[in-house]
Amino acid sequence: MVIVITYPMHRYRRLRSSKFMREMVRETSLQPADLIYPIFVTEEEGTKAPVQSMPGIFRLPLDQVVAEAQRAYNAGIPAVLLFGIPLSKDEKGSSAYDPQGVVQRAVSTLKENFPELLVITDVCLCEYTSHGHCGVVEDGGVANDPTLELLAQVAVSHARAGADVVAPSDMMDGRVQAIRRSLDSEGFTDVSILSYAAKYASAFYGPFREAAGSAPGFGDRRTYQMDPANIREALKEVKADLDEGADMVMVKPALAYLDVISRIRSEVEVPLVAYNVSGEYSMVKKAAQEGLVDEKNTVMEILTAIKRAGADIIITYHALQVAEWLQQEK
Ligand code: PBG
C-alpha cells in the first residue's frame, strides 16, 4: 500500500481563507430563479387565515392571491404553485374540475395581473374529495383507471383558465399520458407537465394536510405513493412519466431523499424539481422559534444541499423569505 502524504504541500484551508475566496470556489449556488413558491388559495371569503402547523404560511382568499404573487414576482421568483381549498367536497372531487373552481379563478386572475409569472397548478383530487383520497374510491380502495379521466379534466380546466404548467401529484399509473392526450386534443399543446414522478408515502406531508384539509378519511396513501425504502422504483416511475410525455419530473420530499435526487439527476436530461415539503419547512421554523437553530443559515444549508444533490429547481415554502435574503445580500 502506498501512503501519499499531502500535507504540508497541500493546505485545503487556503481556499477557505476569506469570504471572496470561498465565493469564488463555491460549486453550488442558489438564486431566486431556482425557486417555486406554493400558495394555498381558499374559496372562503374574508381574511387570510394562518396555518397553525406552518408558521408564516396562510390560506389566502381569492382577493389576496394577487398581493402574495406580487411579492414573489418582485423578489425574482419565476413561478408559483397553486393549491385549492374548495368550499364543497364530494365523492368524485367535482369542485376540482369546475370551470369556476377556486384554482381556476385564481389562475385567471394571476395571469391577468402577471402575464409573465409562471402559474403551476397541483393536479389532484384529495383536496376536493369527501374521503380525502387522491382518486375515485371503489370497493374500499382507490381505483386507478376511472381516476385518470377525472385528472385529465382537472388539468384541462386549469389549462383553460391559463395555467402554464400542470403538476399531477396523485400517483395513479398512466396519468401523464391521459393528461397529455387530453391537453393536446383540447388545443393546449403548449401547456407543460411537471410530474410528481417519485412521490413517496411520507410522514413529512403532515402539516400540508392540515393546511389543505386533505388528510385521508380512512386508510393511508401507501397503495399509490411510493415506499420510502425504494430507489430503483423511483427511476422506473421517472422513466415511465417521461415516456408518457412529462416535460419535467419531481422528487418529493427532498431532504430525506437526496440520494434519489442525485440518482435521477445522473440518469435523465430533463429539468429536475425537488419539493421541500411542509414537514421539512415546519421542523425548521419550529426549531428556529425555539432558538435551537438559526433559521437563515439552516434554510440556506438545506436548500443548497438539495441543489448540490442535483435538483435544478426547488419548490419551497421558504421561497419568499429566501429570495428576500438573497436580494439583501446583493
Ligand atoms: C396532493 C399533495 C400533497 C402534497 C402536495 N400535493 C399531499 C399528499 O400527498 O398527501 C404535499 C405537500 C407538502 O407536504 O408540502 N396530493
Residues whose N, C-alpha, C, O or C-beta is under 5 A from the ligand:
A	BS01	PBG	C124 C126 S169 F204 Y205 F208 V277 S278 G279
